[in-house]
Amino acid sequence: MGTRRCKAIATAIVFLLIASGAFGIDFDSLESNFTDFSDEVAKALPQAATTGLDWSDARVRGFPHFGVGLSFGAVMLPSDAFEGLAEDLNIELPSEITGSALGVPLPAYAVDGRVGLPFVPFDVGAKLGVLTPEMAENYGGFRGVSADFMLAGIEIRYPLIKGGLALPAVAVSAGYNYLSGGIGTSLDVDTGLGSSIDLGSVPGLSGVTVDYSDPDLRFEWTTHAVDLKVQASKNMLIFTPYLGGAYTYGWSKAGGGVSAELEYTGATEEEVQDALDAEGYDIELDDSSFAILSGATGGSLRAFGGFSVNLLLFKLDLNGQYNFATQGLGGGVNVRIQL
């Protein structure tokens, strides 16, 4: 994600969460804004979770056939989500976000592999990708911006058509994917944004404040997704083109908050959390973070396709995809050794 985009997102959530010093927070308004934001972002998150295991060859071969590789991909988060959030907050975002017809990119990577199962016509694939804030300091080249994510998944495939001289190979698959992550950036509490949050507007928390120091702003998301796919491929000498379609249903949360050293005055952390829960606020806090998250569920259809270049055991895949729900694009690269 570009540096100006990271900064614009950070600025929007700063004004959402911190307002102006310790003047209190309208949680109802905040949750409404983040609900709209999450509804839009959640449409793309399950697709982002499918990064990895997008291999060209639809042939399902039994044990001991296997392959292992590395996948890189990105999907586009809808710009409308950020534009809507800015409009709700009366904040003007730069043209790097509002002027992009493609959206805001969300990249990911995963180490992935497949192995054929003995005695049954199935193969199983698994993937895992982890990025820590320390690994992604100065994310996008912007000083003070970091990113992190965890991507994991498993998939099982079954052959409909094994393929041959005239027929393509066709396989169907079912998989589960998990994706969590976020973007953080440091804040300057001397800019007039304050260093305290007044919780007095919440019943039972009159006179309660939360002081914070050395704050980092955090935009985060989590999604669990079930993915059903059908794919066809045809080996043509050193090339294997493929096409497919998929339906993905996801359970997602998205939102933002402050990551900092927090100190509660007038109540304990547990009492504050209990009071927020009692009012039905989807807010998570502990001694180091304060976040407002909004959940959304939903399904989407996507089409995908690409080709691989096959050099003996070495395979290089290039792929692209289109999400009909978000009208967003995605793409990826996979490099693997396949036996």
C-alpha positions in Angstrom: 0.0 0.0 0.0 1.4 3.4 -0.9 2.7 5.7 1.7 0.2 8.4 1.2 -2.6 5.9 1.4 -1.3 4.6 4.7 -1.1 8.1 6.1 -4.6 9.0 4.8 -6.1 5.9 6.4 -4.3 6.7 9.6 -5.5 10.3 9.7 -9.1 9.2 9.2 -9.0 6.8 12.1 -7.1 9.3 14.3 -10.0 11.7 14.0 -12.5 8.9 14.6 -11.0 7.5 17.7 -9.3 10.4 19.4 -11.5 13.4 18.4 -10.0 16.5 20.2 -8.4 15.6 23.5 -10.5 14.2 26.3 -13.9 15.6 25.1 -15.5 12.1 24.9 -16.5 9.8 22.1 -19.8 9.2 20.5 -19.6 5.4 20.3 -22.9 5.1 18.5 -21.7 7.3 15.7 -18.3 5.6 15.6 -19.8 2.1 15.3 -22.2 3.3 12.6 -19.3 4.6 10.6 -17.2 1.5 11.1 -20.2 -0.7 10.3 -20.5 0.9 6.9 -16.7 0.7 6.4 -16.5 -2.9 7.4 -19.4 -3.9 5.2 -17.5 -2.7 2.2 -14.1 -4.0 3.2 -15.5 -7.3 4.2 -16.5 -8.1 0.6 -12.8 -8.1 -0.4 -11.2 -9.7 2.7 -12.3 -13.3 2.0 -10.9 -13.0 -1.5 -7.6 -11.7 0.0 -7.6 -14.8 2.3 -7.6 -17.1 -0.8 -4.0 -16.0 -1.8 -1.9 -19.1 -2.2 -2.6 -22.6 -3.7 -3.6 -21.0 -7.0 -1.7 -23.6 -9.0 -2.3 -23.9 -12.8 -2.4 -27.7 -13.0 -6.0 -29.0 -12.3 -4.8 -32.6 -12.5 -5.3 -34.5 -9.2 -2.6 -37.2 -8.8 -2.2 -39.6 -5.9 0.6 -40.2 -3.5 3.6 -39.7 -3.6 3.1 -36.8 -6.0 3.6 -33.5 -4.3 4.7 -29.9 -4.7 5.9 -27.0 -2.6 6.2 -23.3 -3.5 5.9 -19.7 -2.6 2.9 -17.5 -3.6 2.6 -13.7 -3.7 -0.7 -11.9 -4.4 -2.8 -8.8 -3.9 -6.4 -7.9 -4.1 -8.0 -4.4 -4.2 -10.0 -3.1 -1.3 -12.9 -0.9 -2.6 -12.1 2.8 -2.6 -15.8 3.4 -1.8 -15.2 2.1 1.7 -12.5 4.8 2.4 -14.4 7.5 0.6 -17.6 6.7 2.6 -15.6 6.8 5.9 -14.1 10.2 5.0 -17.5 11.6 4.0 -19.0 10.5 7.4 -16.1 12.2 9.2 -16.1 15.2 7.0 -12.4 14.5 6.2 -10.9 15.0 2.7 -8.7 12.2 1.6 -6.0 12.6 -1.0 -6.5 11.7 -4.6 -4.2 8.6 -4.2 -7.3 6.9 -2.6 -10.3 8.8 -3.9 -8.9 9.0 -7.4 -8.1 5.3 -7.8 -10.6 3.4 -9.8 -8.9 0.1 -9.0 -9.0 0.5 -5.2 -6.5 0.2 -2.3 -4.2 -2.8 -2.7 -3.9 -5.4 0.1 -0.8 -7.7 -0.5 -0.1 -11.1 1.0 2.2 -14.0 0.6 2.2 -17.7 1.6 4.4 -20.8 1.5 2.1 -23.5 0.1 2.2 -27.1 -0.9 0.1 -30.0 -2.1 0.3 -33.8 -1.8 -1.7 -36.6 -3.3 -3.5 -38.9 -0.9 -2.9 -42.7 -1.1 -5.8 -45.0 -2.1 -8.3 -42.2 -2.7 -8.6 -39.7 -5.6 -7.9 -36.6 -3.6 -5.1 -34.2 -3.0 -4.7 -31.9 -0.1 -3.0 -28.5 0.0 -2.0 -26.2 2.8 -0.5 -22.7 3.1 1.0 -20.4 5.7 2.2 -16.8 5.6 3.4 -14.6 8.5 4.5 -11.0 8.5 5.5 -9.4 11.8 5.7 -5.6 12.4 9.4 -6.0 12.8 9.7 -7.6 9.3 7.7 -4.7 7.7 9.0 -1.6 9.4 8.7 1.6 7.3 6.1 -0.3 5.2 5.7 1.2 1.8 8.8 3.3 2.4 7.0 5.6 4.9 8.9 6.1 8.1 7.0 4.9 11.2 4.5 2.8 9.2 4.5 -1.0 9.8 2.3 -3.9 8.7 1.6 -7.4 9.9 -0.5 -10.4 8.9 -1.1 -14.1 9.3 -2.5 -16.1 6.4 -3.3 -19.8 6.7 -5.5 -22.3 4.9 -6.2 -25.8 3.8 -7.8 -27.2 0.6 -8.9 -30.6 -0.7 -9.4 -31.3 -4.4 -11.3 -34.0 -6.3 -11.0 -34.7 -10.1 -14.1 -34.4 -12.3 -12.1 -35.0 -15.5 -8.6 -36.4 -15.4 -7.7 -34.9 -18.8 -6.0 -36.3 -21.8 -5.0 -35.5 -25.4 -8.3 -33.8 -26.2 -9.9 -33.1 -22.9 -8.7 -30.6 -20.2 -8.3 -31.7 -16.6 -11.1 -30.4 -14.4 -11.1 -30.4 -10.6 -13.4 -29.2 -7.8 -12.1 -28.1 -4.4 -13.3 -26.9 -1.0 -11.1 -25.0 1.3 -10.9 -23.0 4.5 -8.8 -19.8 4.8 -7.9 -17.5 7.7 -6.5 -14.0 7.4 -5.7 -11.4 10.0 -3.5 -8.4 10.0 -3.2 -4.7 10.1 -1.3 -1.5 9.4 0.1 0.7 12.1 1.7 4.2 12.2 3.1 6.3 15.0 1.2 9.3 16.2 2.3 12.6 17.6 0.2 13.4 20.7 1.4 17.0 20.6 -0.6 17.8 17.5 -3.7 18.8 19.5 -5.3 15.4 19.3 -4.8 14.8 23.0 -3.6 11.9 25.0 -6.7 10.9 26.9 -10.1 9.3 26.1 -13.1 10.2 28.2 -15.5 7.3 28.6 -18.1 9.3 30.5 -20.7 8.9 27.8 -20.9 5.2 28.5 -23.4 4.2 31.2 -21.5 3.1 34.3 -18.3 4.8 33.3 -18.9 8.3 34.5 -15.6 10.0 35.4 -13.6 7.2 33.8 -10.8 8.1 31.5 -8.1 6.2 29.6 -4.7 7.9 29.3 -2.3 6.7 26.6 1.4 7.3 25.8 3.6 6.6 22.8 0.5 5.8 20.7 0.5 4.0 17.4 -2.6 4.1 15.2 -3.8 0.7 14.0 -6.1 -0.3 11.2 -6.9 -4.0 11.3 -9.0 -6.8 10.0 -9.8 -10.5 10.5 -11.6 -13.0 8.2 -12.5 -16.7 8.1 -13.5 -17.8 4.7 -14.9 -21.0 3.0 -13.9 -21.3 -0.6 -15.5 -23.5 -3.3 -13.8 -23.7 -6.7 -13.9 -25.4 -10.0 -10.9 -25.2 -12.3 -9.9 -26.5 -15.7 -6.4 -26.7 -17.2 -4.7 -28.0 -20.3 -1.0 -29.0 -20.6 0.5 -27.5 -23.8 4.2 -28.4 -24.0 5.9 -26.0 -21.6 2.7 -24.0 -20.9 -0.4 -24.8 -18.8 -3.2 -22.3 -19.2 -6.2 -22.5 -16.8 -9.6 -21.0 -16.0 -11.9 -21.3 -13.1 -14.6 -19.9 -10.9 -15.1 -19.7 -7.2 -17.6 -18.8 -4.5 -16.3 -17.5 -1.2 -18.2 -16.9 2.0 -16.5 -15.0 4.7 -17.0 -14.0 8.4 -15.0 -10.8 8.7 -14.2 -7.9 11.1 -12.6 -4.6 10.2 -11.9 -1.5 12.1 -9.2 0.6 13.8 -7.9 1.9 17.1 -5.0 3.0 19.1 -2.1 0.7 20.2 -0.3 2.3 23.2 0.5 2.0 26.8 -2.9 2.5 28.4 -3.7 3.6 31.9 -7.3 3.4 33.3 -8.5 6.0 35.8 -11.7 5.5 37.8 -12.2 1.8 36.8 -10.2 -1.3 35.9 -9.7 -2.6 32.4 -12.2 -5.4 33.1 -14.8 -3.0 34.4 -14.5 -0.8 31.3 -14.7 -3.8 29.0 -17.8 -5.2 30.8 -19.5 -1.8 30.6 -18.8 -1.5 26.9 -20.0 -5.1 26.3 -23.2 -4.4 28.3 -24.0 -1.6 25.9 -23.5 -3.8 22.9 -20.4 -2.0 21.6 -18.0 -4.2 19.5 -14.9 -2.7 21.1 -11.9 -4.6 22.2 -9.4 -3.3 24.7 -6.5 -4.4 26.9 -3.5 -2.8 28.5 -1.9 -2.0 25.1 -4.7 -1.3 22.6 -8.1 0.3 22.1 -9.9 -0.8 19.0 -13.4 -0.4 17.4 -14.3 -3.4 15.2 -17.3 -4.0 13.1 -18.3 -7.4 11.8 -19.8 -8.4 8.5 -20.6 -11.7 6.7 -21.3 -12.3 3.0 -20.4 -14.3 -0.1 -18.9 -13.3 -3.5 -18.2 -14.9 -6.8 -15.0 -14.5 -8.6 -13.5 -15.7 -11.9 -9.8 -16.5 -12.2 -7.3 -17.6 -14.8 -3.7 -17.6 -15.9 -1.0 -19.9 -17.0 2.2 -21.5 -15.9 5.6 -22.0 -17.5 6.9 -25.5 -16.9 10.6 -26.2 -16.9 11.1 -29.8 -15.8 10.2 -29.8 -12.0 10.1 -26.0 -11.8 6.8 -24.2 -12.3 6.2 -20.4 -12.6 2.5 -19.4 -12.3 0.9 -16.1 -13.2 -2.8 -15.5 -12.4 -5.4 -12.8 -12.3 -8.9 -12.7 -10.8 -12.1 -10.6 -10.8 -14.5 -10.3 -7.9 -18.1 -9.7 -9.1 -19.3 -8.4 -5.7 -16.6 -5.7 -5.3 -15.9 -5.3 -9.0 -12.3 -5.5 -7.8 -9.2 -7.1 -9.4 -6.6 -9.4 -7.9 -3.5 -11.1 -9.1 -0.6 -13.3 -8.0 2.6 -15.2 -8.8 3.5 -18.7 -7.6 6.9 -20.3 -7.9 7.2 -24.0 -7.0 8.8 -27.4 -7.4 6.3 -30.0 -8.4 6.8 -33.8 -8.7 
